[in-house]
Amino acid sequence: MYQLSQSDLDLSGEQLANGYCAACHLKPEPDALDRYTWETSVLPDMRKRMGLYLEEDFGQPLPEDKGVPDGIYSKTELISRENWAKLLAYYLENAPEQPLPQADKQTPKQGIPGFELEVPEFPMVRADLTTMLKVHPPTGDLWLGHRFRALYILDSKNGFKQLDSIPTPVAPVELKWGEDDSFKLLSMGLMDPANDSLGVIQSYSKTGETWSTIPIQEKLSRPVHVEFADWNGDGKEEHLISDFGNHVGRLSLYLSDSAGFKEKILKKDPGARRSIAVDFDQDGDMDILALMTQAREAILLFENQGKGQFRERTLLAFQPAFGSSDFRYEDMTGDGIPDLILVNGDNADLSQVLKNFHGVRIFENDGSGGFEESWFYPMHGASGLEAGDFDQDGKTDLVAISFFPDKNQAPKQNLIYFRQASKGDFEPFVLAKSPDFHWLMISKGDLDLDGDDDILVGTFAFDQLYAAPTQTWSPFIVLRNKLR
């Protein structure tokens, strides 16, 4: 980028965009956003990141005043005023006046076949701020993480009666059970955008009625996901943590050695969202699929080369307003080869407008490590995903939630169930009577131990973040699978 800033070539606005934007991430096209959003929010931030400040910026706080670490916003002007004016004109002249509408799509039917909606009632007054939902396979009990530093164990066979309450250092987001009553818990830290390092993963064990903890990794940067596997083949379980961060973050693998665990940073970028351990190349060792969000959005493959070494390869890349939120690696076509399923709808940063490219996508695996989009369903603000053969007909179905839905859309589309009726043909369904909740979490599991997966959706009430709740607790809903 610095070399481009020193060039005396007479480049057009489009050429400048191709050079400057693509130097950091996949270039967004002008029609990705409306003119107003480009002009007032996204482009001014881009300009400041390139070290160019104008008279209109006087009186506004500098990045360092907001706690942004050095290196995010350049101290050197990487673009001249003249070239910036041309780049700005290119985007503003080619952007639409209003956000582009969604493409035509099949309207969801009301009523989700095979499921019955349950809204559990609790007597206590407690904030609806659910950060984690996990079904304990042996018992069907529901383990629920709460933003206000708590983990609740609920009896799924007795009206979700509270069995235990375990204090946690910060908001729980991921959990893995061990033998007996032990488990490992990942706690996030601040959920709001911040560059803190309050995140921690701990091991919990129970003696009598008392829980004791041992820290495994501390000072994590807003971690949102952990994956467990044996990547170095020594027979010990290791962990891979997605430190989402804010301006800084990382995807870190902690490999076992004689001293415990040694960190290996696979990607030193913010926005690590989820990882999947899988033998992608079928060579007998565990590789890694990772979803990176924020500016450099991509699904990456880290191929295990042995001896703690990994080779990075980009499977799919997306422009920075794409809003990748969650992904899975499942066989969607019945050919025995897993495909990539992605939801994109993160809408919390500089462009909080409806986007026609938000939704649910399937990228079909060609069997040689390549992926091509084979299905897309537009869904504003798509943020969470589960995949499974819920009706047990041999085909994988999908269910997606939206954290940023279009509130004016009818029928309400903040939760959509996609039944795969035939290969590649997905029928969308929504709740017949959708509760007035805001969804943050989605999970699946066999609550009643009857052999089929139920679906759980966690609620998150913004107005209860900083004000005491006044109503009884409504932390989640259940879509009870009635197959059996």
MARTI-200821 format. One line per field, with one value per residue (C-alpha): residue number from 0; chain; x, y, z. Coordinates in steps of 0.25 Angstrom, whole numbers, m for minus. Each point is the difference from the previous one (the first is absolute). Layout:
seq c(NUM, ...)
mol c(A, ...)
x c(X, ...)
y c(Y, ...)
z c(Z, ...)
This chain:
seq c(0, 1, 2, 3, 4, 5, 6, 7, 8, 9, 10, 11, 12, 13, 14, 15, 16, 17, 18, 19, 20, 21, 22, 23, 24, 25, 26, 27, 28, 29, 30, 31, 32, 33, 34, 35, 36, 37, 38, 39, 40, 41, 42, 43, 44, 45, 46, 47, 48, 49, 50, 51, 52, 53, 54, 55, 56, 57, 58, 59, 60, 61, 62, 63, 64, 65, 66, 67, 68, 69, 70, 71, 72, 73, 74, 75, 76, 77, 78, 79, 80, 81, 82, 83, 84, 85, 86, 87, 88, 89, 90, 91, 92, 93, 94, 95, 96, 97, 98, 99, 100, 101, 102, 103, 104, 105, 106, 107, 108, 109, 110, 111, 112, 113, 114, 115, 116, 117, 118, 119, 120, 121, 122, 123, 124, 125, 126, 127, 128, 129, 130, 131, 132, 133, 134, 135, 136, 137, 138, 139, 140, 141, 142, 143, 144, 145, 146, 147, 148, 149, 150, 151, 152, 153, 154, 155, 156, 157, 158, 159, 160, 161, 162, 163, 164, 165, 166, 167, 168, 169, 170, 171, 172, 173, 174, 175, 176, 177, 178, 179, 180, 181, 182, 183, 184, 185, 186, 187, 188, 189, 190, 191, 192, 193, 194, 195, 196, 197, 198, 199, 200, 201, 202, 203, 204, 205, 206, 207, 208, 209, 210, 211, 212, 213, 214, 215, 216, 217, 218, 219, 220, 221, 222, 223, 224, 225, 226, 227, 228, 229, 230, 231, 232, 233, 234, 235, 236, 237, 238, 239, 240, 241, 242, 243, 244, 245, 246, 247, 248, 249, 250, 251, 252, 253, 254, 255, 256, 257, 258, 259, 260, 261, 262, 263, 264, 265, 266, 267, 268, 269, 270, 271, 272, 273, 274, 275, 276, 277, 278, 279, 280, 281, 282, 283, 284, 285, 286, 287, 288, 289, 290, 291, 292, 293, 294, 295, 296, 297, 298, 299, 300, 301, 302, 303, 304, 305, 306, 307, 308, 309, 310, 311, 312, 313, 314, 315, 316, 317, 318, 319, 320, 321, 322, 323, 324, 325, 326, 327, 328, 329, 330, 331, 332, 333, 334, 335, 336, 337, 338, 339, 340, 341, 342, 343, 344, 345, 346, 347, 348, 349, 350, 351, 352, 353, 354, 355, 356, 357, 358, 359, 360, 361, 362, 363, 364, 365, 366, 367, 368, 369, 370, 371, 372, 373, 374, 375, 376, 377, 378, 379, 380, 381, 382, 383, 384, 385, 386, 387, 388, 389, 390, 391, 392, 393, 394, 395, 396, 397, 398, 399, 400, 401, 402, 403, 404, 405, 406, 407, 408, 409, 410, 411, 412, 413, 414, 415, 416, 417, 418, 419, 420, 421, 422, 423, 424, 425, 426, 427, 428, 429, 430, 431, 432, 433, 434, 435, 436, 437, 438, 439, 440, 441, 442, 443, 444, 445, 446, 447, 448, 449, 450, 451, 452, 453, 454, 455, 456, 457, 458, 459, 460, 461, 462, 463, 464, 465, 466, 467, 468, 469, 470, 471, 472, 473, 474, 475, 476, 477, 478, 479, 480, 481, 482, 483)
mol c(A, A, A, A, A, A, A, A, A, A, A, A, A, A, A, A, A, A, A, A, A, A, A, A, A, A, A, A, A, A, A, A, A, A, A, A, A, A, A, A, A, A, A, A, A, A, A, A, A, A, A, A, A, A, A, A, A, A, A, A, A, A, A, A, A, A, A, A, A, A, A, A, A, A, A, A, A, A, A, A, A, A, A, A, A, A, A, A, A, A, A, A, A, A, A, A, A, A, A, A, A, A, A, A, A, A, A, A, A, A, A, A, A, A, A, A, A, A, A, A, A, A, A, A, A, A, A, A, A, A, A, A, A, A, A, A, A, A, A, A, A, A, A, A, A, A, A, A, A, A, A, A, A, A, A, A, A, A, A, A, A, A, A, A, A, A, A, A, A, A, A, A, A, A, A, A, A, A, A, A, A, A, A, A, A, A, A, A, A, A, A, A, A, A, A, A, A, A, A, A, A, A, A, A, A, A, A, A, A, A, A, A, A, A, A, A, A, A, A, A, A, A, A, A, A, A, A, A, A, A, A, A, A, A, A, A, A, A, A, A, A, A, A, A, A, A, A, A, A, A, A, A, A, A, A, A, A, A, A, A, A, A, A, A, A, A, A, A, A, A, A, A, A, A, A, A, A, A, A, A, A, A, A, A, A, A, A, A, A, A, A, A, A, A, A, A, A, A, A, A, A, A, A, A, A, A, A, A, A, A, A, A, A, A, A, A, A, A, A, A, A, A, A, A, A, A, A, A, A, A, A, A, A, A, A, A, A, A, A, A, A, A, A, A, A, A, A, A, A, A, A, A, A, A, A, A, A, A, A, A, A, A, A, A, A, A, A, A, A, A, A, A, A, A, A, A, A, A, A, A, A, A, A, A, A, A, A, A, A, A, A, A, A, A, A, A, A, A, A, A, A, A, A, A, A, A, A, A, A, A, A, A, A, A, A, A, A, A, A, A, A, A, A, A, A, A, A, A, A, A, A, A, A, A, A, A, A, A, A, A, A, A, A, A, A, A, A, A, A, A, A, A, A, A, A, A, A, A, A, A, A, A, A, A, A, A, A, A, A, A, A, A, A, A, A, A, A, A, A, A, A, A, A, A)
x c(0, 12, 6, m14, 0, 13, m4, m2, m9, m13, m10, m15, m8, m3, 14, 4, m11, 5, 14, m3, m12, 6, 13, m7, m12, m9, m5, m15, m8, m7, m14, 3, m5, m8, 6, m3, 7, 12, 1, m3, 6, 8, 9, 4, 5, 7, 7, 4, 6, 9, 4, m7, m7, m8, m5, m14, 7, 4, m6, m3, 8, 12, 1, 9, m10, m9, 10, 4, 13, 12, 1, m15, m1, 13, 8, 5, m9, m2, m9, 1, m12, m1, m1, m9, m10, 0, m2, m11, m7, 1, m8, m10, m3, m2, m7, m15, m9, m6, 5, m3, m12, 0, m1, m13, m1, m10, m8, 1, m13, m5, 1, 13, m4, 4, 3, m8, 3, 2, 3, 5, m5, 9, m5, 13, 2, 13, 6, m2, 14, 4, 14, 0, m9, 5, m7, 7, m1, m1, m11, m6, 2, 1, 13, m3, 11, m5, 7, 0, 11, m8, m2, m13, m3, m15, m8, m6, m9, m6, m4, 14, 1, 13, 10, 12, 6, 15, 7, 9, 10, m7, m11, 1, 0, 5, 1, 5, m3, 10, m1, m9, m4, 12, m1, 8, m6, 3, m4, 0, 3, m7, m10, 0, 11, 13, 14, 0, 7, m10, m3, 3, m1, m1, m1, m12, m1, m9, 2, m12, m9, 12, 6, 15, 7, 13, 4, 5, 2, m2, 0, m7, m5, m15, 0, m13, 3, 9, 3, 6, 8, 14, 7, 15, m4, 5, m13, m3, m12, 4, m8, m2, m5, m7, 4, m10, 6, m4, 12, 9, m2, 5, m3, 9, 3, 5, 9, 4, 14, 8, m3, m15, m5, 8, m8, 2, m7, m6, m6, 3, m12, m13, m13, 3, m14, m1, 10, m3, 10, m1, 10, m3, 10, m2, 15, m3, 3, m9, m1, m8, m11, m2, m9, 6, m9, 2, 8, 7, m12, 3, m1, 14, 6, 12, 6, 8, 14, 5, 9, m9, 0, m12, m1, m11, m9, m12, m12, m10, 2, m10, m1, 1, m15, m4, m3, 4, m5, 0, 3, m1, 7, m11, m4, m12, m1, 1, 12, 9, 8, m2, m4, 2, m13, 1, m9, 4, m7, 9, m5, 5, 12, 1, m12, m12, m10, m7, 8, m5, 12, m2, m6, 3, 9, 5, 13, 1, 13, 5, 8, 14, 0, m8, m13, m11, m13, m11, m12, m3, m12, m1, m1, 2, 10, 2, 9, m1, m2, m2, 0, m6, m9, m11, m11, 9, m3, 15, 1, 7, m9, 3, m5, 5, m2, 1, 6, m3, m13, m9, m10, m10, 1, m12, m1, 10, 14, 9, m1, m1, 0, 4, m5, 8, m12, 9, 14, 3, m14, m2, m14, 0, m9, m1, m8, m15, 0, 14, 3, 4, 15, 13, 8, 15, 3, m4, 3, m5, m1, m9, m6, m10, 9, m10, 10, m2, 6, m8, 4, 3, 0, 6, m6, 8, m7, 8, m9, 5, 14, 1, m13, m6, m10, m14, m6, 2, 11, m2, 14, m3, m11, 0, m5, m3, 2, m13, 6, m1)
y c(0, 9, m2, 3, 13, 4, m3, 12, m9, 7, m10, 0, m1, m15, m3, 7, m8, m13, 3, 6, m8, m13, 2, m3, m9, m4, 13, 3, 5, 13, m6, m8, 12, 12, 14, 6, m11, 0, 15, 2, m12, m11, 9, 10, m11, m6, 13, 2, m14, 4, 12, 11, 10, 12, 13, m7, m9, 11, 0, m15, m10, m7, m15, 0, 8, m12, m10, m5, m7, 6, m6, m1, 15, 4, 11, 3, 5, m12, 8, 14, 9, 0, m15, m1, 9, m9, m12, 6, 5, m14, m6, 11, 1, m15, m3, m1, 10, m11, m13, m10, m9, m15, m9, m7, m12, m11, 6, m8, m8, 3, m12, m9, m14, m11, 10, 5, 14, 1, 12, m4, 8, 3, 6, 9, 14, m1, 7, m7, 1, m15, m2, m15, m12, m14, m13, m11, m12, m11, 7, 10, 11, 14, 8, 15, 11, 14, 13, 4, m10, m13, m14, m7, m14, m3, m13, m2, m11, 8, 13, 5, 1, 6, m11, 9, 14, 1, 14, 2, 11, 7, m4, m15, m3, m14, m13, m15, m10, m10, m13, 0, 15, 7, 10, 10, 14, 12, 13, 12, 13, 13, m3, 15, 3, 2, m4, m6, m13, m5, m13, m13, m15, m8, m15, m2, m12, m3, m5, m2, 12, 9, 4, 2, 6, 0, 10, m6, 13, 14, 14, m3, 11, m2, m15, m5, m14, m12, m13, m12, m11, m7, 8, m5, m15, m1, m6, 13, 9, 14, 13, 10, 13, 11, 13, 9, 13, 13, 8, m12, m14, m14, m14, m8, m15, m5, m12, m10, m1, m4, 13, 0, 8, 9, 10, 0, 12, m5, 14, 13, 8, 3, m6, m15, m6, m15, m12, m14, m11, m10, m9, 8, m6, m14, m2, m5, 12, 12, 12, 13, 8, 14, 11, 14, 12, 15, 6, m12, m9, m14, m15, m5, m14, m3, m13, m8, m2, m7, 5, 11, 6, 5, 5, 10, 0, 9, m8, 12, 15, 11, 15, 7, 4, m14, m3, m15, m5, m15, m13, m15, m11, m10, m9, 8, m8, m15, m3, m3, 13, 11, 14, 13, 7, 15, 11, 14, 12, 7, 14, 6, 9, 11, m3, m3, m1, m12, m7, m9, m9, m4, m14, m15, m7, m14, m1, m14, m8, m4, m11, 6, 11, 10, 6, 7, 7, m10, 6, 14, 4, 15, 3, 13, 0, m15, m3, m14, m14, m15, m11, m14, m11, 5, m8, m12, m2, m1, 14, 11, 12, 14, 10, 14, 12, 15, 10, 11, m3, 9, 4, 4, m13, m9, m11, 2, m6, 0, m15, m9, m15, m5, m15, m6, m7, m5, 1, 15, 4, 7, 4, 12, 1, 10, m1, 1, 9, 6, 5, 14, m3, 3, m12, m1, m15, m13, m14, m14, m13, m11, 6, m11, m11, m6, m1, 13, 14, 11, 15, 10, 15, 10, 14, 13, 12, 13, 8, m9, 2, 12, 1, m10, m10, 2, m13, m15, m7, m4, m5, m9, m7, m15, m5, m14, m11, m8, m11, m9)
z c(0, 3, m14, m6, 8, m6, m14, m10, m9, m4, 5, m1, 13, m4, m2, 14, 6, m6, 5, 14, 4, m5, 7, 14, m4, m11, m7, 3, m12, 1, m1, 13, 8, m2, m3, 13, 8, m9, 2, 14, 7, m8, m9, 11, 9, m12, m3, 14, 0, m11, 8, m7, 8, m5, 6, 2, 10, 10, 13, m1, 9, m6, 0, 11, 8, m1, 4, m14, 0, m8, m14, m3, m5, m8, 5, m14, m12, m9, m10, m5, 1, m15, m1, 12, m7, m13, 9, 7, m13, m5, 11, 2, m15, m1, 13, 0, 7, 9, 4, m11, 3, 2, m12, m2, 9, 5, 10, 13, 5, 14, 9, 1, m4, 10, 12, 11, 6, 15, 8, 14, 12, 12, 13, 2, m5, m8, m12, m13, m5, m4, m6, m1, m1, 1, 1, 9, m9, 12, 8, m10, 10, m5, 4, m2, 0, 5, m4, 15, 3, 3, m5, 3, m1, m3, 1, m14, 5, 12, m6, m1, 15, 4, 5, 2, m1, m2, 0, m12, m2, m12, m10, m3, m15, m3, 9, m1, 10, 5, 8, 13, 3, m6, m12, m7, m1, m9, 5, m9, 7, m4, m11, m5, m10, 8, 0, 14, 4, 11, m8, 7, m2, 13, 4, 11, 9, 11, 14, 8, m3, m3, m13, m2, m12, m6, m11, m13, m8, 5, m5, m13, m9, m1, m3, m6, m4, 4, m8, 7, m8, 0, m11, 3, 2, 14, 5, 8, m2, m5, m2, m11, 5, m9, 6, m7, 7, m6, m7, 4, 1, m4, m3, 9, 1, 14, m3, 11, 5, 12, 7, m3, m12, m10, m8, m15, m7, m13, m3, 6, m4, 7, m3, 2, 2, 0, m4, m3, 2, m12, m8, m12, m10, 6, 3, 14, 9, 4, m9, 4, m7, 5, m2, 0, 1, 1, m12, m5, m1, m4, 2, 2, 0, 8, m5, 10, m5, 13, 11, 4, m14, m8, m14, m2, m12, m3, m4, m1, 1, 2, 0, 13, 1, m2, 14, 2, 13, 1, m8, m1, m8, m3, m12, m6, m13, 5, m8, 12, m1, 10, m5, 6, 6, 3, 6, m2, 7, 10, m1, 13, m5, m10, m10, 8, m12, m6, m10, m11, 1, 14, 1, 0, m10, m4, m6, m7, 1, m13, 6, m3, 11, m8, 4, m9, 5, m3, 8, 6, 8, 3, 15, 6, 12, 0, 12, 5, m6, 3, m10, 2, m5, 9, m7, m2, m15, m4, m4, 8, 4, 5, 10, 1, 9, m2, 10, m10, m7, m8, 10, m11, m8, 0, 4, 11, m4, 12, 0, m12, m1, m14, m2, m11, m8, m11, m3, m1, 2, 13, 5, 10, 12, 11, 14, m1, 12, 2, 15, 1, 3, m5, m4, 3, 1, m7, 4, m2, 9, 4, 13, 2, m4, m10, m11, m8, 1, 6, m3, 10, m3, 11, 2, 3, 4, m3, 10, 11, m1, 9, 7, 10, m6, 4, m6, 2, m7, m14, m4, m12, m8, m4, m13, 4, m10, m1, m9, 12)
